[in-house]
Amino acid sequence: MSSKKRVLVAETLEQAGIDLLREHFDVDVRERTDEAELARIIGDYDGLMIKTYTRVSKQVIDNATKLKIVARAGSGLDKVDLAYAKEKGLPVRNTPQANVVSVAELVFGLMLAVSRKLAAADRYVRSREGWDRDRFTGVELAGKTLGIVGFGNIGKLVARRALAFDMQVVGYDPFIDAAAMAEHGVRKVETVDDVIDVADYITVHVPLLDSTRNLFSTEQFGRMKSTAILINTARGEVVDEPALIAALQTGQIAGAGLDVYEAEPPNHPELLALDNVVLCPHIGAATREALNRMTVQAAQMIIEALEG
């Protein structure tokens, strides 16, 4: 039997990171591992790499008698019982820098897609119904105000790109001071409402916490400009989905671009029927470059933890 330490890659990940792990450890790779199965087998492993679907619950942690690290190839850690892992002294690491460029670029893909009605225009051309270009008249980004809620790694990159589009940028983040935002060409405002009152586009980049759940709901949509467009690539529960659907249906706001949802796949048929929203299947980090970076960085964290 091999004397090498064992690492479980619990779901499909990029080969570059797996190859790196195999230079050091015995590695088992699974396409998908549900919670019950993970709880049953985790006692055999010294390291665990996860990505999107794997849930590391209290039961899994209790059974992880040899485990020295959980490394998530990605940023969010909502599938891990962090409080219990901390109580048990189990390190949990993630790769928040690996996908920031990909997410920031998707923000502008969604902004442009909604503003220029690209998805609807594509369907129209394919349908061969006619050639009525006027029905797809859109709006420019240039000269508009972008409001960024959450000015972390992604928010900063979004701001930089917005300036290249000749947009004005305001930002809200209680943990970032005005001088730091000004270095990125952004004017700091003091509340989310201050963003809403001036923004033509609002993009959300906050973690899911009790304080951010339903951060955008009926009251916020009621304050927005009727021409406003909301972009969410953060976490679905940050936006009250039924309230958003109502705002889109009534024209209270002009549109939305969503990459995340309260439930994935989304379970509101009314959302799927709207033509003023562009929907993506949580692909913010789904570029070859980001996926490679996430997996390699997570592998490096496991190597560091298991080899000292």
Number of C-alpha atoms within 10 A of each C-alpha: 3 7 7 11 16 21 29 24 24 23 17 16 22 15 13 15 22 22 14 15 23 14 10 16 21 15 19 14 15 11 9 16 19 13 15 12 11 22 20 13 14 22 16 16 20 22 26 25 27 27 24 18 14 19 21 22 18 17 15 22 21 14 16 22 13 14 20 17 24 26 26 27 30 25 19 17 21 14 15 20 17 17 11 15 20 11 8 12 11 17 14 19 18 21 20 16 15 23 24 23 19 20 25 24 17 22 24 19 14 25 25 17 20 26 23 17 21 17 15 17 17 10 11 16 12 9 9 8 9 9 9 10 9 7 10 14 10 14 13 12 20 13 12 18 20 28 30 30 22 22 24 16 15 24 23 21 18 25 25 16 15 21 17 9 15 13 20 20 26 24 31 26 21 15 9 14 13 17 12 13 21 13 10 14 18 25 17 24 19 13 13 19 15 16 24 24 13 19 25 24 27 25 26 24 24 22 18 18 13 9 9 14 17 19 19 20 17 17 11 16 20 14 15 24 17 17 14 21 25 27 25 21 24 24 23 21 19 25 23 17 22 15 18 21 22 16 20 22 18 10 14 19 24 22 27 26 26 21 22 24 24 17 11 11 11 15 12 14 8 11 20 13 11 14 15 21 25 22 20 15 13 17 13 21 22 15 14 10 13 21 23 20 21 28 28 24 22 28 27 16 22 25 19 11 16 18 9 6
